[in-house]
Amino acid sequence: MASIDLNNVLDKSWADKSLPEILAAPVSALKGVSDRDGELLQEAFGVKTVADLADLKYMRWAQALAALDISAK
């Protein structure tokens, strides 16, 4: 089972929310992602929520490529 320290990845105002609330949250709920970043992601890729970002095929492709690089070392 995967785990993550929510305090390290979420804006303070989202750290105490449930997982369904976080997944439905705007991407600006992620630490370091501004409201403007969220607007740009929506304009470019139609990403509105954290779940949308996780499901973005380009995100998955980049993660797969990075995993290949790690396993090659």
Residue pairs with C-beta under 8 A, 6 or more apart in sequence:
6 14
6 15
6 22
7 15
8 31
9 30
9 31
10 17
10 22
10 29
10 30
10 31
11 28
11 29
11 30
11 31
13 29
14 21
14 22
14 25
14 29
17 25
22 29
22 50
23 49
23 50
23 51
23 54
24 49
24 50
24 51
25 49
25 50
26 35
26 38
26 48
26 49
26 50
27 33
27 37
27 38
27 41
27 47
27 48
27 49
27 50
27 52
27 53
28 34
28 35
28 37
28 38
29 50
30 50
30 53
38 47
38 48
41 47
41 53
42 48
45 56
45 58
46 52
47 53
47 56
53 59
